[in-house]
Amino acid sequence: MTKQELIKRVKDTAYLEGDFILRSGKRSKYYLDKYLFETCPDILKALGKEFAKYATNDVTLIAGAELGGIALAAATAMETGKNWIIIRNSKKGYGTGKLIEGSFKPGDVVLLVEDIATTGGQVVEAAKVINEAGAKVKKIVAVIDRKQGARENIEQAGYVFEAILTKDDLGIKD
């Protein structure tokens, strides 16, 4: 799938208009429903290929935060052949009670994939969990940057940020 085809598929599949409250608490006249595009095999496969471009040779692990980052991390891992981990939003009170699911070790270099970045708050929290476990987040890459402060907040927190698409690529005006 070409980049233009990906843009069209994502917008046609996941772009909704209305009155929405985002995770950040901000109001928006549009919503990009990540679950609508992440559950389409052709889009997910294309996104795995796009994310794989950021998995340089030094990257040893792919990570995705629950819930939206899980399918993206799995698709990227399948494309790259690199293992992947899930970053939980909170510890569970049963089982192993871990914040990181999957096999990792201190010193791993991690590509952290994200679905839609608005302010970047959730992905920065996930990056902190990875760092506190002794691994290093090399880069955070989102499917879509809504261009509402995520880049600035992520970079201010000390991480490198990239996005496969932006709201501008999708032809979205605020």
MITORVEX-625048 format. One record per residue: residue in one letter; x, y, z of N, C-alpha, C, O, CB in turn; residue number from 1. Coordinates in nm, 2 decimals. Glycine has a CB too. Layout:
BEGIN
- type;n_x;n_y;n_z;ca_x;ca_y;ca_z;c_x;c_y;c_z;o_x;o_y;o_z;cb_x;cb_y;cb_z;seq
- A;X;Y;Z;X;Y;Z;X;Y;Z;X;Y;Z;X;Y;Z;NUM
...
***
This chain:
BEGIN
- type;n_x;n_y;n_z;ca_x;ca_y;ca_z;c_x;c_y;c_z;o_x;o_y;o_z;cb_x;cb_y;cb_z;seq
- M;0.09;-0.12;0.00;0.00;0.00;0.00;0.09;0.12;0.00;0.18;0.13;0.08;-0.10;0.00;0.12;1
- T;0.06;0.22;-0.09;0.14;0.34;-0.09;0.10;0.43;0.02;0.00;0.41;0.08;0.13;0.41;-0.23;2
- K;0.18;0.53;0.05;0.15;0.63;0.15;0.01;0.70;0.12;-0.07;0.72;0.21;0.26;0.74;0.17;3
- Q;-0.01;0.73;0.00;-0.14;0.80;-0.04;-0.25;0.70;-0.02;-0.36;0.75;0.03;-0.13;0.85;-0.19;4
- E;-0.23;0.58;-0.05;-0.34;0.48;-0.03;-0.37;0.46;0.12;-0.48;0.45;0.16;-0.30;0.34;-0.09;5
- L;-0.26;0.46;0.20;-0.27;0.45;0.34;-0.35;0.57;0.40;-0.44;0.55;0.48;-0.13;0.44;0.41;6
- I;-0.31;0.69;0.36;-0.38;0.81;0.40;-0.53;0.80;0.37;-0.62;0.82;0.46;-0.33;0.93;0.33;7
- K;-0.57;0.76;0.25;-0.71;0.75;0.21;-0.78;0.64;0.29;-0.89;0.66;0.34;-0.72;0.71;0.06;8
- R;-0.72;0.52;0.31;-0.78;0.41;0.39;-0.80;0.46;0.53;-0.91;0.43;0.59;-0.69;0.29;0.38;9
- V;-0.70;0.52;0.59;-0.72;0.56;0.73;-0.83;0.66;0.75;-0.92;0.65;0.83;-0.59;0.62;0.79;10
- K;-0.83;0.76;0.66;-0.93;0.87;0.67;-1.07;0.81;0.64;-1.17;0.84;0.71;-0.90;0.98;0.57;11
- D;-1.08;0.73;0.53;-1.21;0.67;0.50;-1.27;0.58;0.61;-1.39;0.57;0.63;-1.21;0.60;0.37;12
- T;-1.18;0.52;0.68;-1.21;0.42;0.78;-1.24;0.48;0.91;-1.33;0.43;0.98;-1.11;0.31;0.79;13
- A;-1.16;0.57;0.96;-1.16;0.61;1.10;-1.20;0.76;1.13;-1.21;0.79;1.24;-1.03;0.59;1.15;14
- Y;-1.22;0.84;1.02;-1.25;0.98;1.05;-1.39;1.00;1.07;-1.48;0.97;0.99;-1.20;1.07;0.93;15
- L;-1.43;1.06;1.19;-1.57;1.09;1.23;-1.58;1.23;1.26;-1.49;1.30;1.32;-1.61;1.00;1.35;16
- E;-1.69;1.29;1.22;-1.72;1.43;1.26;-1.83;1.43;1.36;-1.92;1.35;1.36;-1.76;1.51;1.14;17
- G;-1.83;1.53;1.45;-1.93;1.55;1.56;-1.87;1.63;1.67;-1.78;1.72;1.65;-1.97;1.41;1.61;18
- D;-1.91;1.61;1.79;-1.87;1.68;1.91;-1.81;1.57;2.00;-1.88;1.49;2.06;-1.98;1.76;1.98;19
- F;-1.67;1.57;2.02;-1.61;1.47;2.09;-1.52;1.52;2.20;-1.47;1.63;2.19;-1.52;1.38;2.00;20
- I;-1.51;1.45;2.31;-1.41;1.48;2.42;-1.30;1.38;2.40;-1.32;1.26;2.40;-1.48;1.48;2.56;21
- L;-1.18;1.43;2.39;-1.06;1.34;2.37;-1.01;1.30;2.51;-1.04;1.36;2.61;-0.95;1.42;2.29;22
- R;-0.92;1.20;2.51;-0.86;1.15;2.63;-0.79;1.27;2.71;-0.79;1.27;2.83;-0.75;1.04;2.60;23
- S;-0.74;1.36;2.63;-0.67;1.48;2.69;-0.76;1.57;2.77;-0.72;1.66;2.84;-0.59;1.55;2.59;24
- G;-0.90;1.55;2.74;-1.00;1.64;2.80;-1.04;1.75;2.70;-1.13;1.82;2.73;-0.95;1.70;2.93;25
- K;-0.96;1.76;2.59;-0.99;1.87;2.49;-1.12;1.82;2.41;-1.15;1.71;2.40;-0.88;1.89;2.40;26
- R;-1.19;1.93;2.37;-1.31;1.90;2.28;-1.26;1.91;2.14;-1.17;1.98;2.10;-1.42;2.01;2.31;27
- S;-1.32;1.83;2.05;-1.29;1.83;1.91;-1.41;1.81;1.82;-1.50;1.74;1.86;-1.18;1.72;1.88;28
- K;-1.40;1.87;1.70;-1.51;1.86;1.60;-1.49;1.73;1.52;-1.58;1.69;1.44;-1.52;1.98;1.51;29
- Y;-1.38;1.66;1.54;-1.35;1.54;1.47;-1.28;1.44;1.56;-1.22;1.47;1.66;-1.26;1.56;1.34;30
- Y;-1.30;1.31;1.52;-1.24;1.20;1.60;-1.18;1.10;1.51;-1.24;1.07;1.40;-1.34;1.14;1.70;31
- L;-1.06;1.06;1.54;-1.00;0.95;1.46;-1.01;0.82;1.54;-0.93;0.81;1.64;-0.85;0.98;1.42;32
- D;-1.10;0.73;1.51;-1.12;0.61;1.58;-1.02;0.51;1.55;-1.03;0.44;1.45;-1.27;0.56;1.56;33
- K;-0.92;0.50;1.63;-0.81;0.41;1.61;-0.85;0.27;1.60;-0.79;0.19;1.52;-0.70;0.42;1.72;34
- Y;-0.95;0.23;1.67;-1.00;0.09;1.66;-1.06;0.05;1.53;-1.05;-0.06;1.48;-1.10;0.06;1.77;35
- L;-1.11;0.15;1.46;-1.16;0.13;1.33;-1.05;0.10;1.23;-1.07;0.01;1.14;-1.25;0.25;1.28;36
- F;-0.94;0.17;1.24;-0.83;0.14;1.14;-0.74;0.02;1.19;-0.68;-0.05;1.11;-0.75;0.26;1.12;37
- E;-0.73;0.01;1.32;-0.64;-0.10;1.37;-0.70;-0.24;1.35;-0.63;-0.34;1.36;-0.61;-0.07;1.52;38
- T;-0.83;-0.25;1.33;-0.89;-0.38;1.32;-0.91;-0.41;1.17;-0.98;-0.51;1.14;-1.03;-0.38;1.39;39
- C;-0.86;-0.34;1.08;-0.86;-0.37;0.94;-0.72;-0.43;0.90;-0.62;-0.36;0.91;-0.89;-0.24;0.85;40
- P;-0.72;-0.55;0.86;-0.59;-0.62;0.83;-0.50;-0.55;0.73;-0.38;-0.54;0.75;-0.62;-0.76;0.79;41
- D;-0.56;-0.49;0.63;-0.48;-0.43;0.53;-0.41;-0.30;0.58;-0.29;-0.27;0.55;-0.56;-0.39;0.40;42
- I;-0.48;-0.22;0.66;-0.43;-0.10;0.72;-0.32;-0.14;0.83;-0.22;-0.08;0.83;-0.54;-0.02;0.78;43
- L;-0.36;-0.24;0.91;-0.26;-0.28;1.02;-0.13;-0.33;0.95;-0.03;-0.30;1.01;-0.33;-0.39;1.10;44
- K;-0.14;-0.41;0.85;-0.02;-0.46;0.78;0.06;-0.35;0.73;0.18;-0.34;0.74;-0.06;-0.56;0.67;45
- A;-0.01;-0.25;0.66;0.07;-0.13;0.61;0.13;-0.05;0.72;0.24;0.00;0.70;-0.03;-0.04;0.53;46
- L;0.06;-0.04;0.83;0.12;0.04;0.94;0.24;-0.04;1.00;0.34;0.03;1.04;0.02;0.06;1.05;47
- G;0.24;-0.17;1.01;0.35;-0.25;1.05;0.47;-0.22;0.97;0.58;-0.21;1.02;0.32;-0.40;1.06;48
- K;0.45;-0.21;0.84;0.56;-0.18;0.74;0.61;-0.04;0.76;0.73;-0.02;0.76;0.51;-0.20;0.60;49
- E;0.52;0.05;0.79;0.57;0.19;0.81;0.65;0.20;0.94;0.75;0.26;0.94;0.45;0.29;0.81;50
- F;0.60;0.14;1.05;0.67;0.15;1.18;0.80;0.08;1.16;0.90;0.12;1.22;0.59;0.08;1.29;51
- A;0.81;-0.03;1.09;0.94;-0.11;1.07;1.05;-0.02;1.02;1.17;-0.05;1.04;0.91;-0.23;0.98;52
- K;1.02;0.08;0.94;1.12;0.17;0.89;1.19;0.25;1.00;1.30;0.29;0.98;1.05;0.28;0.79;53
- Y;1.13;0.26;1.11;1.19;0.33;1.23;1.27;0.23;1.32;1.34;0.28;1.41;1.09;0.40;1.31;54
- A;1.26;0.10;1.29;1.33;0.00;1.38;1.47;-0.02;1.32;1.50;-0.12;1.26;1.25;-0.13;1.38;55
- T;1.56;0.07;1.36;1.70;0.06;1.31;1.76;-0.06;1.37;1.71;-0.12;1.47;1.77;0.19;1.35;56
- N;1.88;-0.09;1.32;1.95;-0.21;1.37;1.98;-0.22;1.52;1.98;-0.33;1.58;2.08;-0.22;1.30;57
- D;1.99;-0.10;1.58;2.02;-0.10;1.73;1.89;-0.13;1.81;1.90;-0.15;1.93;2.08;0.03;1.77;58
- V;1.77;-0.12;1.75;1.65;-0.14;1.82;1.64;-0.29;1.85;1.65;-0.37;1.75;1.52;-0.09;1.74;59
- T;1.62;-0.33;1.97;1.61;-0.47;2.01;1.47;-0.52;2.04;1.44;-0.64;2.05;1.70;-0.50;2.13;60
- L;1.38;-0.42;2.06;1.24;-0.45;2.11;1.14;-0.35;2.06;1.18;-0.23;2.05;1.24;-0.46;2.26;61
- I;1.02;-0.39;2.03;0.91;-0.30;1.99;0.82;-0.30;2.11;0.80;-0.40;2.18;0.84;-0.35;1.86;62
- A;0.76;-0.18;2.14;0.67;-0.17;2.26;0.54;-0.10;2.22;0.55;-0.01;2.13;0.73;-0.10;2.38;63
- G;0.43;-0.14;2.28;0.30;-0.07;2.26;0.23;-0.06;2.39;0.23;-0.16;2.46;0.22;-0.13;2.15;64
- A;0.17;0.05;2.41;0.09;0.07;2.54;-0.05;0.02;2.52;-0.11;0.03;2.41;0.09;0.22;2.58;65
- E;-0.11;-0.04;2.62;-0.24;-0.09;2.61;-0.34;0.03;2.60;-0.31;0.14;2.66;-0.28;-0.18;2.73;66
- L;-0.44;0.03;2.53;-0.48;-0.08;2.45;-0.45;-0.06;2.30;-0.42;-0.16;2.23;-0.63;-0.10;2.47;67
- G;-0.45;0.06;2.26;-0.43;0.10;2.12;-0.30;0.06;2.06;-0.29;0.03;1.94;-0.45;0.24;2.10;68
- G;-0.19;0.05;2.14;-0.06;0.02;2.09;-0.03;-0.12;2.07;0.07;-0.16;2.01;0.04;0.08;2.17;69
- I;-0.12;-0.21;2.12;-0.09;-0.35;2.12;-0.09;-0.41;1.98;0.01;-0.47;1.94;-0.19;-0.43;2.20;70
- A;-0.19;-0.39;1.90;-0.20;-0.44;1.76;-0.09;-0.38;1.68;-0.03;-0.45;1.60;-0.34;-0.41;1.70;71
- L;-0.06;-0.25;1.70;0.05;-0.18;1.63;0.18;-0.24;1.66;0.26;-0.27;1.56;0.05;-0.03;1.66;72
- A;0.21;-0.27;1.78;0.34;-0.33;1.82;0.35;-0.47;1.76;0.45;-0.51;1.72;0.35;-0.33;1.97;73
- A;0.24;-0.55;1.77;0.24;-0.68;1.71;0.27;-0.68;1.56;0.35;-0.76;1.51;0.11;-0.76;1.74;74
- A;0.20;-0.59;1.49;0.22;-0.58;1.35;0.36;-0.54;1.31;0.42;-0.59;1.22;0.12;-0.48;1.28;75
- T;0.42;-0.45;1.39;0.56;-0.41;1.37;0.65;-0.52;1.40;0.75;-0.54;1.33;0.59;-0.29;1.46;76
- A;0.63;-0.59;1.51;0.71;-0.71;1.54;0.71;-0.81;1.43;0.81;-0.87;1.40;0.67;-0.77;1.68;77
- M;0.59;-0.84;1.38;0.59;-0.94;1.27;0.66;-0.89;1.15;0.72;-0.97;1.07;0.44;-0.97;1.23;78
- E;0.66;-0.76;1.12;0.73;-0.71;1.00;0.88;-0.71;1.02;0.96;-0.74;0.93;0.68;-0.57;0.97;79
- T;0.93;-0.68;1.15;1.07;-0.67;1.17;1.13;-0.80;1.22;1.25;-0.82;1.21;1.09;-0.56;1.27;80
- G;1.05;-0.89;1.28;1.11;-1.01;1.34;1.16;-0.99;1.48;1.22;-1.07;1.54;1.22;-1.07;1.25;81
- K;1.14;-0.87;1.53;1.19;-0.83;1.67;1.08;-0.86;1.77;0.96;-0.85;1.74;1.23;-0.68;1.68;82
- N;1.12;-0.90;1.89;1.02;-0.93;1.99;0.95;-0.80;2.03;0.99;-0.69;2.00;1.09;-0.99;2.12;83
- W;0.84;-0.81;2.10;0.76;-0.69;2.14;0.71;-0.71;2.28;0.69;-0.82;2.33;0.65;-0.66;2.04;84
- I;0.68;-0.60;2.35;0.62;-0.60;2.48;0.50;-0.51;2.49;0.48;-0.42;2.40;0.73;-0.55;2.58;85
- I;0.42;-0.53;2.59;0.30;-0.45;2.62;0.33;-0.37;2.74;0.37;-0.43;2.84;0.17;-0.54;2.63;86
- I;0.30;-0.24;2.74;0.31;-0.16;2.86;0.17;-0.14;2.91;0.08;-0.08;2.84;0.38;-0.02;2.82;87
- R;0.14;-0.19;3.03;0.01;-0.17;3.09;-0.01;-0.03;3.14;0.08;0.04;3.17;-0.01;-0.27;3.21;88
- N;-0.14;0.01;3.15;-0.17;0.14;3.21;-0.16;0.14;3.36;-0.13;0.24;3.42;-0.32;0.18;3.17;89
- S;-0.19;0.02;3.42;-0.17;0.01;3.56;-0.15;-0.14;3.59;-0.19;-0.23;3.52;-0.30;0.06;3.64;90
- K;-0.09;-0.16;3.71;-0.06;-0.30;3.75;-0.20;-0.37;3.78;-0.29;-0.31;3.84;0.03;-0.30;3.88;91
- K;-0.20;-0.50;3.75;-0.32;-0.58;3.78;-0.30;-0.64;3.92;-0.18;-0.66;3.96;-0.34;-0.69;3.68;92
- G;-0.40;-0.66;4.00;-0.39;-0.71;4.13;-0.39;-0.86;4.14;-0.41;-0.92;4.24;-0.51;-0.66;4.21;93
- Y;-0.36;-0.92;4.03;-0.35;-1.07;4.02;-0.24;-1.11;3.93;-0.18;-1.03;3.86;-0.49;-1.13;3.98;94
- G;-0.21;-1.24;3.92;-0.11;-1.29;3.83;0.03;-1.23;3.87;0.06;-1.23;3.99;-0.14;-1.26;3.69;95
- T;0.10;-1.19;3.77;0.24;-1.14;3.80;0.24;-1.00;3.85;0.33;-0.95;3.90;0.33;-1.16;3.68;96
- G;0.13;-0.93;3.82;0.12;-0.79;3.86;0.22;-0.69;3.80;0.26;-0.60;3.86;0.13;-0.78;4.01;97
- K;0.26;-0.72;3.68;0.37;-0.64;3.61;0.31;-0.53;3.53;0.19;-0.54;3.48;0.45;-0.73;3.52;98
- L;0.39;-0.42;3.51;0.35;-0.32;3.42;0.40;-0.34;3.28;0.34;-0.29;3.18;0.41;-0.18;3.47;99
- I;0.50;-0.43;3.26;0.55;-0.47;3.13;0.52;-0.61;3.11;0.57;-0.70;3.19;0.70;-0.43;3.12;100
- E;0.45;-0.65;3.00;0.42;-0.79;2.97;0.51;-0.82;2.85;0.52;-0.75;2.75;0.27;-0.81;2.94;101
- G;0.57;-0.94;2.86;0.66;-0.99;2.75;0.80;-0.99;2.80;0.83;-0.95;2.91;0.65;-0.90;2.63;102
- S;0.89;-1.04;2.72;1.03;-1.06;2.76;1.11;-0.94;2.72;1.12;-0.90;2.61;1.09;-1.18;2.70;103
- F;1.18;-0.88;2.82;1.27;-0.77;2.80;1.38;-0.78;2.90;1.37;-0.85;3.00;1.19;-0.63;2.81;104
- K;1.49;-0.70;2.88;1.60;-0.70;2.97;1.65;-0.56;2.98;1.64;-0.48;2.89;1.71;-0.80;2.93;105
- P;1.72;-0.52;3.09;1.78;-0.39;3.10;1.88;-0.38;2.99;1.95;-0.48;2.95;1.85;-0.38;3.24;106
- G;1.89;-0.26;2.93;1.98;-0.24;2.82;1.91;-0.25;2.68;1.97;-0.21;2.58;2.09;-0.33;2.82;107
- D;1.79;-0.31;2.68;1.71;-0.32;2.55;1.69;-0.17;2.49;1.67;-0.08;2.57;1.58;-0.39;2.57;108
- V;1.70;-0.16;2.36;1.67;-0.04;2.29;1.54;-0.05;2.23;1.51;-0.14;2.15;1.78;0.00;2.19;109
- V;1.44;0.04;2.26;1.30;0.02;2.23;1.25;0.12;2.14;1.27;0.24;2.15;1.22;0.02;2.36;110
- L;1.17;0.07;2.04;1.09;0.15;1.95;0.95;0.15;2.01;0.89;0.04;2.01;1.09;0.11;1.80;111
- L;0.90;0.26;2.06;0.77;0.26;2.12;0.67;0.32;2.02;0.68;0.43;1.97;0.77;0.36;2.25;112
- V;0.57;0.24;1.98;0.47;0.27;1.88;0.34;0.32;1.95;0.30;0.27;2.06;0.44;0.16;1.79;113
- E;0.28;0.42;1.89;0.16;0.48;1.95;0.05;0.50;1.84;0.09;0.50;1.72;0.19;0.62;2.01;114
- D;-0.07;0.50;1.88;-0.18;0.52;1.78;-0.20;0.66;1.74;-0.14;0.71;1.64;-0.31;0.46;1.83;115
- I;-0.27;0.74;1.82;-0.29;0.88;1.79;-0.24;0.97;1.90;-0.27;0.95;2.02;-0.44;0.90;1.77;116
- A;-0.15;1.06;1.86;-0.09;1.15;1.96;-0.16;1.28;1.96;-0.16;1.35;1.86;0.06;1.16;1.93;117
- T;-0.22;1.32;2.07;-0.28;1.45;2.09;-0.19;1.54;2.18;-0.13;1.63;2.13;-0.42;1.44;2.15;118
- T;-0.18;1.50;2.31;-0.09;1.57;2.39;0.04;1.49;2.42;0.14;1.54;2.47;-0.16;1.61;2.53;119
- G;0.03;1.36;2.40;0.14;1.27;2.42;0.15;1.22;2.57;0.25;1.15;2.60;0.27;1.34;2.39;120
- G;0.06;1.25;2.65;0.06;1.22;2.79;0.08;1.07;2.82;0.16;1.03;2.89;-0.05;1.27;2.86;121
- Q;-0.01;0.99;2.75;-0.01;0.84;2.78;0.12;0.78;2.73;0.18;0.69;2.80;-0.13;0.78;2.71;122
- V;0.17;0.82;2.61;0.29;0.76;2.56;0.42;0.80;2.64;0.51;0.72;2.65;0.31;0.79;2.41;123
- V;0.42;0.92;2.69;0.53;0.96;2.78;0.53;0.87;2.91;0.63;0.83;2.95;0.52;1.11;2.82;124
- E;0.41;0.85;2.96;0.40;0.76;3.08;0.45;0.62;3.05;0.53;0.56;3.13;0.26;0.75;3.13;125
- A;0.42;0.57;2.93;0.47;0.43;2.89;0.62;0.44;2.87;0.69;0.34;2.91;0.40;0.39;2.76;126
- A;0.67;0.54;2.82;0.82;0.55;2.80;0.89;0.56;2.93;1.00;0.50;2.95;0.85;0.68;2.72;127
- K;0.83;0.62;3.03;0.89;0.63;3.17;0.89;0.49;3.23;0.99;0.45;3.29;0.81;0.72;3.26;128
- V;0.79;0.41;3.21;0.79;0.27;3.26;0.90;0.19;3.20;0.97;0.12;3.27;0.65;0.20;3.23;129
- I;0.92;0.21;3.07;1.03;0.13;3.00;1.16;0.18;3.06;1.25;0.09;3.09;1.02;0.16;2.85;130
- N;1.18;0.31;3.07;1.31;0.36;3.12;1.34;0.31;3.26;1.45;0.28;3.30;1.32;0.51;3.11;131
- E;1.23;0.32;3.35;1.25;0.28;3.49;1.28;0.13;3.50;1.34;0.08;3.60;1.12;0.31;3.57;132
- A;1.25;0.05;3.40;1.28;-0.09;3.40;1.42;-0.12;3.35;1.47;-0.23;3.34;1.18;-0.17;3.31;133
- G;1.49;-0.01;3.31;1.63;-0.03;3.26;1.65;-0.03;3.12;1.77;-0.05;3.07;1.68;-0.15;3.33;134
- A;1.55;-0.02;3.04;1.56;-0.02;2.89;1.56;0.12;2.85;1.54;0.22;2.92;1.45;-0.10;2.82;135
- K;1.59;0.15;2.72;1.60;0.28;2.67;1.51;0.30;2.55;1.51;0.22;2.45;1.75;0.31;2.62;136
- V;1.42;0.40;2.56;1.33;0.43;2.45;1.41;0.51;2.34;1.45;0.62;2.37;1.21;0.51;2.49;137
- K;1.44;0.45;2.23;1.51;0.52;2.12;1.42;0.63;2.05;1.47;0.74;2.03;1.56;0.42;2.02;138
- K;1.30;0.59;2.03;1.21;0.68;1.95;1.07;0.64;1.98;1.03;0.52;2.00;1.24;0.67;1.80;139
- I;0.98;0.74;1.98;0.83;0.72;1.99;0.78;0.76;1.85;0.80;0.87;1.80;0.77;0.80;2.11;140
- V;0.70;0.66;1.79;0.64;0.69;1.66;0.49;0.67;1.67;0.45;0.56;1.72;0.71;0.60;1.55;141
- A;0.42;0.76;1.63;0.27;0.76;1.63;0.22;0.73;1.49;0.28;0.77;1.39;0.21;0.88;1.69;142
- V;0.10;0.67;1.48;0.04;0.66;1.35;0.00;0.80;1.30;0.03;0.84;1.19;-0.09;0.57;1.35;143
- I;-0.07;0.88;1.39;-0.12;1.01;1.36;-0.08;1.11;1.47;-0.11;1.09;1.58;-0.27;1.01;1.33;144
- D;-0.03;1.22;1.43;0.00;1.34;1.52;-0.12;1.43;1.49;-0.13;1.49;1.38;0.14;1.40;1.49;145
- R;-0.20;1.46;1.59;-0.31;1.56;1.58;-0.26;1.70;1.58;-0.33;1.79;1.55;-0.41;1.54;1.69;146
- K;-0.13;1.71;1.61;-0.06;1.85;1.61;-0.13;1.94;1.71;-0.17;2.05;1.68;-0.07;1.91;1.47;147
- Q;-0.15;1.88;1.83;-0.21;1.96;1.94;-0.12;1.95;2.07;-0.16;1.95;2.18;-0.35;1.90;1.98;148
- G;0.02;1.95;2.04;0.11;1.96;2.15;0.19;1.83;2.18;0.28;1.83;2.26;0.04;2.00;2.27;149
- A;0.15;1.72;2.12;0.22;1.59;2.15;0.37;1.60;2.12;0.45;1.56;2.21;0.16;1.48;2.06;150
- R;0.41;1.65;2.00;0.55;1.66;1.97;0.63;1.74;2.07;0.73;1.69;2.12;0.57;1.72;1.83;151
- E;0.57;1.85;2.11;0.64;1.94;2.20;0.65;1.87;2.34;0.76;1.88;2.40;0.57;2.07;2.22;152
- N;0.54;1.81;2.39;0.54;1.75;2.52;0.64;1.63;2.52;0.71;1.60;2.62;0.40;1.71;2.56;153
- I;0.63;1.55;2.42;0.72;1.43;2.41;0.87;1.47;2.41;0.95;1.41;2.48;0.68;1.34;2.29;154
- E;0.90;1.56;2.32;1.04;1.61;2.31;1.08;1.68;2.44;1.20;1.67;2.48;1.05;1.70;2.19;155
- Q;0.99;1.75;2.50;1.03;1.82;2.63;1.06;1.71;2.74;1.14;1.74;2.83;0.91;1.91;2.68;156
- A;0.99;1.60;2.73;1.02;1.49;2.82;1.15;1.41;2.79;1.19;1.33;2.87;0.90;1.39;2.82;157
- G;1.21;1.45;2.68;1.34;1.39;2.65;1.34;1.28;2.55;1.44;1.21;2.53;1.40;1.34;2.77;158
- Y;1.23;1.26;2.48;1.22;1.16;2.38;1.22;1.21;2.24;1.18;1.33;2.21;1.10;1.07;2.41;159
- V;1.26;1.13;2.14;1.25;1.16;2.00;1.12;1.12;1.95;1.07;1.01;1.98;1.37;1.09;1.92;160
- F;1.05;1.21;1.87;0.91;1.18;1.83;0.90;1.19;1.68;0.96;1.28;1.62;0.81;1.27;1.89;161
- E;0.83;1.09;1.62;0.80;1.09;1.48;0.66;1.05;1.46;0.60;0.99;1.55;0.90;1.00;1.39;162
- A;0.60;1.09;1.35;0.46;1.04;1.31;0.46;0.99;1.17;0.52;1.06;1.08;0.36;1.15;1.34;163
- I;0.39;0.89;1.15;0.37;0.84;1.01;0.28;0.93;0.93;0.31;0.96;0.82;0.31;0.69;1.01;164
- L;0.18;0.98;1.00;0.08;1.07;0.94;0.05;1.19;1.03;0.07;1.17;1.16;-0.05;1.00;0.89;165
- T;0.01;1.30;0.98;-0.04;1.41;1.07;-0.19;1.44;1.02;-0.23;1.39;0.92;0.05;1.54;1.06;166
- K;-0.25;1.52;1.10;-0.39;1.56;1.06;-0.38;1.64;0.93;-0.48;1.63;0.85;-0.45;1.65;1.17;167
- D;-0.27;1.70;0.90;-0.26;1.77;0.77;-0.26;1.67;0.66;-0.32;1.70;0.55;-0.13;1.86;0.77;168
- D;-0.18;1.57;0.67;-0.18;1.46;0.57;-0.32;1.41;0.54;-0.35;1.38;0.42;-0.09;1.34;0.61;169
- L;-0.40;1.40;0.64;-0.54;1.35;0.62;-0.63;1.46;0.57;-0.75;1.44;0.55;-0.59;1.30;0.75;170
- G;-0.58;1.58;0.56;-0.66;1.69;0.51;-0.76;1.74;0.61;-0.87;1.80;0.57;-0.74;1.65;0.38;171
- I;-0.73;1.73;0.74;-0.82;1.77;0.85;-0.79;1.91;0.89;-0.67;1.94;0.92;-0.81;1.67;0.97;172
- K;-0.89;2.00;0.89;-0.87;2.13;0.94;-0.95;2.14;1.08;-1.05;2.08;1.09;-0.93;2.24;0.84;173
- D;-0.89;2.21;1.17;-0.95;2.22;1.31;-1.07;2.31;1.30;-1.14;2.33;1.40;-0.85;2.28;1.41;174
***
